[in-house]
Amino acid sequence: MMVGMEGLRKELLRDIRALGKPGGNPAAQRYLGSPFPVLGLSSPQMQRIVRDFVRTHRDLDTNSVNGLVVSLWNEEPLEEKWAAISILGRYHKVWDAESWRIVDHWVDSAVGWGLCDALGSGPIADMAYRDPIRFREVLRWTRSKNFWRRRISTYAMRAFVRAGELDKPFVLLERLLHDGEFWVQRAVGTWLRECWKKDERRTAAFLRKHARGLPPVTITVATERAPKAFRQELRWSSKGKRNRRP
């Protein structure tokens, strides 16, 4: 049975809205590419609100958590959607099949890199890491017509990459190497850069193997930690040319 879900929702909304700026923050909304209004809270403020809430309500059950986060996501401000993502992530011990259905549904209405990246690298990443079935579902997202879902699939590799387990991230990223959407190309570069931090040799080999046709933004972001000569090599190879050597 749900534990005072409406009271919990109002508690969070009160704390979030009390710190919002009068009139919100349109500049932040534009920067984040969000169709949802931004109240203007800082990341430390949001983290403190969620942390204090979880400390106060440690023993929420599955139905209470799922019901609460759905109600928060349905609020209009971006910060309240962020709170839904963060709270669901904090209560990972009570996740069930419905928790997955909730985040899968959220992906359909997630727009803008600020919201999509939080969702993908948050509970979706942990669910995909814990359950091979969920990973296979995320893998199918790479063929979605919704480019935000495709971008989210890359951020869902966060737990694998952080653990240094690169097999699955490489399988997924390979499917998106020649995606035509800028926001996906950049995300692919981001997670190849993170793979580079874990295994430079293997990531370099992967990039060399798939260099032909790689989008410029993918190369630029993926090679931020790489030597300049390697970056130039990829740029030439991506155009089907031999690398010029000094």
Contacts in CASP RR format, 6 or more apart in sequence:
PFRMAT RR
TARGET T0000
AUTHOR 0000-0000-0000
METHOD contacts of the structure
MODEL  1
MMVGMEGLRKELLRDIRALGKPGGNPAAQRYLGSPFPVLGLSSPQMQRIV
RDFVRTHRDLDTNSVNGLVVSLWNEEPLEEKWAAISILGRYHKVWDAESW
RIVDHWVDSAVGWGLCDALGSGPIADMAYRDPIRFREVLRWTRSKNFWRR
RISTYAMRAFVRAGELDKPFVLLERLLHDGEFWVQRAVGTWLRECWKKDE
RRTAAFLRKHARGLPPVTITVATERAPKAFRQELRWSSKGKRNRRP
1 63 0 8 1.000
2 63 0 8 1.000
2 64 0 8 1.000
2 67 0 8 1.000
3 60 0 8 1.000
3 61 0 8 1.000
3 64 0 8 1.000
4 64 0 8 1.000
5 64 0 8 1.000
5 67 0 8 1.000
5 68 0 8 1.000
5 71 0 8 1.000
6 71 0 8 1.000
8 53 0 8 1.000
8 57 0 8 1.000
8 60 0 8 1.000
8 64 0 8 1.000
8 68 0 8 1.000
9 68 0 8 1.000
9 71 0 8 1.000
9 72 0 8 1.000
11 53 0 8 1.000
12 49 0 8 1.000
12 53 0 8 1.000
12 68 0 8 1.000
12 72 0 8 1.000
12 80 0 8 1.000
12 83 0 8 1.000
12 87 0 8 1.000
13 72 0 8 1.000
13 75 0 8 1.000
13 80 0 8 1.000
15 49 0 8 1.000
15 52 0 8 1.000
15 53 0 8 1.000
16 39 0 8 1.000
16 41 0 8 1.000
16 46 0 8 1.000
16 49 0 8 1.000
16 77 0 8 1.000
16 79 0 8 1.000
16 80 0 8 1.000
16 83 0 8 1.000
17 39 0 8 1.000
17 77 0 8 1.000
19 39 0 8 1.000
19 41 0 8 1.000
19 45 0 8 1.000
19 49 0 8 1.000
20 39 0 8 1.000
20 40 0 8 1.000
20 41 0 8 1.000
20 79 0 8 1.000
21 39 0 8 1.000
21 40 0 8 1.000
24 37 0 8 1.000
24 38 0 8 1.000
24 39 0 8 1.000
24 40 0 8 1.000
25 38 0 8 1.000
25 39 0 8 1.000
25 40 0 8 1.000
26 38 0 8 1.000
28 38 0 8 1.000
28 40 0 8 1.000
29 36 0 8 1.000
29 37 0 8 1.000
29 38 0 8 1.000
29 78 0 8 1.000
32 38 0 8 1.000
32 78 0 8 1.000
32 112 0 8 1.000
32 113 0 8 1.000
32 114 0 8 1.000
32 115 0 8 1.000
33 111 0 8 1.000
33 112 0 8 1.000
33 113 0 8 1.000
33 114 0 8 1.000
34 78 0 8 1.000
34 111 0 8 1.000
34 112 0 8 1.000
34 114 0 8 1.000
34 115 0 8 1.000
35 111 0 8 1.000
35 112 0 8 1.000
36 76 0 8 1.000
36 77 0 8 1.000
36 78 0 8 1.000
36 81 0 8 1.000
36 111 0 8 1.000
36 115 0 8 1.000
37 76 0 8 1.000
37 77 0 8 1.000
37 78 0 8 1.000
38 77 0 8 1.000
38 78 0 8 1.000
38 79 0 8 1.000
39 77 0 8 1.000
39 78 0 8 1.000
39 79 0 8 1.000
40 79 0 8 1.000
41 49 0 8 1.000
41 79 0 8 1.000
46 79 0 8 1.000
46 82 0 8 1.000
46 83 0 8 1.000
46 86 0 8 1.000
47 86 0 8 1.000
49 83 0 8 1.000
50 83 0 8 1.000
50 86 0 8 1.000
50 87 0 8 1.000
50 90 0 8 1.000
53 87 0 8 1.000
54 87 0 8 1.000
54 90 0 8 1.000
54 91 0 8 1.000
60 68 0 8 1.000
60 91 0 8 1.000
60 94 0 8 1.000
61 94 0 8 1.000
62 94 0 8 1.000
62 95 0 8 1.000
62 96 0 8 1.000
62 98 0 8 1.000
62 99 0 8 1.000
65 87 0 8 1.000
65 88 0 8 1.000
65 91 0 8 1.000
65 94 0 8 1.000
65 99 0 8 1.000
66 96 0 8 1.000
66 98 0 8 1.000
66 99 0 8 1.000
66 102 0 8 1.000
68 84 0 8 1.000
68 87 0 8 1.000
69 84 0 8 1.000
69 85 0 8 1.000
69 87 0 8 1.000
69 88 0 8 1.000
69 102 0 8 1.000
70 84 0 8 1.000
70 102 0 8 1.000
72 80 0 8 1.000
72 81 0 8 1.000
72 83 0 8 1.000
72 84 0 8 1.000
72 87 0 8 1.000
73 80 0 8 1.000
73 81 0 8 1.000
73 84 0 8 1.000
73 102 0 8 1.000
73 106 0 8 1.000
75 81 0 8 1.000
78 115 0 8 1.000
81 115 0 8 1.000
82 115 0 8 1.000
82 118 0 8 1.000
84 106 0 8 1.000
85 106 0 8 1.000
85 118 0 8 1.000
85 119 0 8 1.000
85 122 0 8 1.000
85 123 0 8 1.000
86 118 0 8 1.000
88 95 0 8 1.000
88 99 0 8 1.000
88 102 0 8 1.000
88 103 0 8 1.000
88 123 0 8 1.000
89 122 0 8 1.000
89 123 0 8 1.000
89 126 0 8 1.000
92 123 0 8 1.000
92 126 0 8 1.000
95 123 0 8 1.000
95 127 0 8 1.000
99 123 0 8 1.000
99 127 0 8 1.000
100 127 0 8 1.000
100 134 0 8 1.000
103 119 0 8 1.000
103 123 0 8 1.000
103 124 0 8 1.000
103 127 0 8 1.000
104 137 0 8 1.000
106 119 0 8 1.000
107 119 0 8 1.000
107 124 0 8 1.000
107 141 0 8 1.000
107 146 0 8 1.000
107 148 0 8 1.000
107 149 0 8 1.000
107 152 0 8 1.000
108 146 0 8 1.000
108 149 0 8 1.000
110 116 0 8 1.000
110 119 0 8 1.000
110 148 0 8 1.000
110 152 0 8 1.000
111 148 0 8 1.000
112 148 0 8 1.000
112 183 0 8 1.000
113 151 0 8 1.000
113 183 0 8 1.000
116 148 0 8 1.000
116 151 0 8 1.000
116 152 0 8 1.000
116 155 0 8 1.000
117 151 0 8 1.000
117 152 0 8 1.000
117 155 0 8 1.000
117 187 0 8 1.000
119 152 0 8 1.000
119 155 0 8 1.000
120 152 0 8 1.000
120 155 0 8 1.000
120 156 0 8 1.000
120 158 0 8 1.000
121 155 0 8 1.000
121 156 0 8 1.000
121 158 0 8 1.000
122 155 0 8 1.000
122 158 0 8 1.000
124 138 0 8 1.000
124 152 0 8 1.000
124 155 0 8 1.000
124 156 0 8 1.000
125 155 0 8 1.000
125 156 0 8 1.000
125 157 0 8 1.000
125 158 0 8 1.000
125 159 0 8 1.000
126 159 0 8 1.000
127 134 0 8 1.000
128 134 0 8 1.000
128 135 0 8 1.000
128 137 0 8 1.000
128 138 0 8 1.000
128 156 0 8 1.000
128 157 0 8 1.000
128 159 0 8 1.000
128 160 0 8 1.000
129 135 0 8 1.000
129 159 0 8 1.000
129 160 0 8 1.000
129 163 0 8 1.000
135 168 0 8 1.000
138 153 0 8 1.000
138 156 0 8 1.000
138 172 0 8 1.000
139 153 0 8 1.000
139 171 0 8 1.000
139 172 0 8 1.000
139 175 0 8 1.000
141 149 0 8 1.000
141 150 0 8 1.000
141 152 0 8 1.000
141 153 0 8 1.000
141 156 0 8 1.000
142 150 0 8 1.000
142 153 0 8 1.000
142 172 0 8 1.000
142 175 0 8 1.000
142 176 0 8 1.000
143 175 0 8 1.000
144 150 0 8 1.000
144 153 0 8 1.000
147 179 0 8 1.000
147 181 0 8 1.000
147 183 0 8 1.000
147 184 0 8 1.000
148 183 0 8 1.000
150 176 0 8 1.000
150 179 0 8 1.000
150 181 0 8 1.000
150 184 0 8 1.000
151 181 0 8 1.000
151 183 0 8 1.000
151 184 0 8 1.000
151 187 0 8 1.000
153 172 0 8 1.000
153 176 0 8 1.000
154 172 0 8 1.000
154 173 0 8 1.000
154 176 0 8 1.000
154 184 0 8 1.000
154 187 0 8 1.000
154 188 0 8 1.000
154 190 0 8 1.000
154 191 0 8 1.000
155 187 0 8 1.000
155 191 0 8 1.000
157 168 0 8 1.000
157 169 0 8 1.000
157 172 0 8 1.000
157 173 0 8 1.000
157 191 0 8 1.000
160 166 0 8 1.000
160 168 0 8 1.000
160 169 0 8 1.000
161 169 0 8 1.000
161 191 0 8 1.000
161 194 0 8 1.000
161 195 0 8 1.000
161 198 0 8 1.000
164 198 0 8 1.000
164 199 0 8 1.000
166 195 0 8 1.000
166 198 0 8 1.000
166 199 0 8 1.000
166 202 0 8 1.000
166 203 0 8 1.000
169 191 0 8 1.000
169 195 0 8 1.000
170 195 0 8 1.000
170 206 0 8 1.000
173 188 0 8 1.000
173 191 0 8 1.000
173 192 0 8 1.000
173 195 0 8 1.000
174 206 0 8 1.000
174 210 0 8 1.000
176 184 0 8 1.000
176 187 0 8 1.000
176 188 0 8 1.000
177 188 0 8 1.000
177 210 0 8 1.000
177 214 0 8 1.000
177 218 0 8 1.000
178 213 0 8 1.000
178 214 0 8 1.000
178 215 0 8 1.000
179 185 0 8 1.000
179 188 0 8 1.000
179 215 0 8 1.000
180 215 0 8 1.000
182 217 0 8 1.000
185 215 0 8 1.000
185 217 0 8 1.000
185 218 0 8 1.000
186 217 0 8 1.000
186 218 0 8 1.000
186 221 0 8 1.000
188 218 0 8 1.000
188 222 0 8 1.000
189 217 0 8 1.000
189 218 0 8 1.000
189 219 0 8 1.000
189 221 0 8 1.000
189 222 0 8 1.000
190 221 0 8 1.000
190 222 0 8 1.000
192 203 0 8 1.000
192 206 0 8 1.000
192 207 0 8 1.000
192 218 0 8 1.000
192 221 0 8 1.000
192 222 0 8 1.000
193 221 0 8 1.000
193 222 0 8 1.000
193 223 0 8 1.000
193 224 0 8 1.000
193 225 0 8 1.000
195 202 0 8 1.000
195 203 0 8 1.000
195 206 0 8 1.000
196 203 0 8 1.000
196 204 0 8 1.000
196 222 0 8 1.000
196 223 0 8 1.000
196 225 0 8 1.000
196 226 0 8 1.000
197 225 0 8 1.000
200 225 0 8 1.000
200 226 0 8 1.000
203 222 0 8 1.000
204 226 0 8 1.000
204 230 0 8 1.000
207 214 0 8 1.000
207 219 0 8 1.000
207 222 0 8 1.000
207 223 0 8 1.000
207 234 0 8 1.000
208 233 0 8 1.000
208 234 0 8 1.000
208 237 0 8 1.000
211 233 0 8 1.000
211 234 0 8 1.000
211 237 0 8 1.000
211 238 0 8 1.000
212 237 0 8 1.000
212 238 0 8 1.000
212 240 0 8 1.000
213 238 0 8 1.000
213 239 0 8 1.000
213 240 0 8 1.000
214 234 0 8 1.000
214 238 0 8 1.000
215 238 0 8 1.000
216 235 0 8 1.000
216 238 0 8 1.000
219 231 0 8 1.000
219 234 0 8 1.000
219 235 0 8 1.000
219 238 0 8 1.000
220 231 0 8 1.000
223 230 0 8 1.000
223 231 0 8 1.000
223 234 0 8 1.000
232 243 0 8 1.000
232 244 0 8 1.000
233 243 0 8 1.000
236 242 0 8 1.000
236 243 0 8 1.000
236 244 0 8 1.000
237 243 0 8 1.000
END
